[in-house]
Amino acid sequence: MASSDLIGKRVAVLDKGWIELQDVMGDDNAIVAAARASFLGESKGPDRDKKLLFYLLRHRHTTPFEMVEFKFRVRAPVVTWWQWVRHRTFSFNAQSGRYTPFEEDDFYVVQPDEWRRQSSDNKQASEGLLEDGQWLTDALIKHYDEGFRLYQQALAAGVAREQARLFLAGFGVYYTWVVKVDAHNLMHFLKLRMAPDAQYEVRVYAQAIYEHFFKPALPWTAEAFEKFMLNPV
């Protein structure tokens, strides 16, 4: 599939989130062309070009992969962004609660069968699921409703949006961001955030990016990525 054919595609993630590809620059051939630029070489046909791309990734000659860039528009809760922004190789621009009022359904609701237990041997990980999480989901919705009610009351009283948002549940509120990254640094993000021990709320976004955008746009690179980075022998 041509990279340009993916522009505008939107994929649903979590309960209310989504990822939309806004733009993409380059493809597998652009990576090969960048690698050959050092000696002014040109394409040598699909078989030899693909072999060169595999060689580049296997030996971590990564600068040619920086010639391809993706720009996404992403709607995700803060609990996701808290993990994502640690990857400082992305460029970020976020919706601001100072300018845009929040809506009543702008909150991430964990389903009753999705509440995870704390891992017994890893302080930053979860392990298994609670058997009955309905009461937790009910309590979370009640918490959101009360916070949003107070948020609306504050706005109605004339409080600035930048302060009124203090009443909103911080980690559960959805924000929309525009993010941009090159293929090299996106692969690093995907390797870490698609891993089984990555937090679920960021893992599902990484998986969606890989399956719906990265893999169709860069099929040779994705094949090499799986072979040399995700599942190295």
Buried (B, 14 or more C-beta within 10 A) or exposed (E): EEBEEBBEEEBEBBBBBBBBBBBBBBBBBBBBBBBBEEEEEEEEEEEEBBBBBBEBBEEEEBEBBBBBBBBBBBBBBBBBBBBBBEBEEBEBEEBEBEEEEBEEEBBBBBEBEBBBEEEEEEEEBBEEEBEEBEEBBEEBEEEBEEBBEBBBEBBEEEBEBEEBBEBBBEEBBBBBBBBBBBBBBBBBBBBBBBEEEBBEBBBBBBBBBBEBBBBBBBBBBBBBBEBBBBEEE
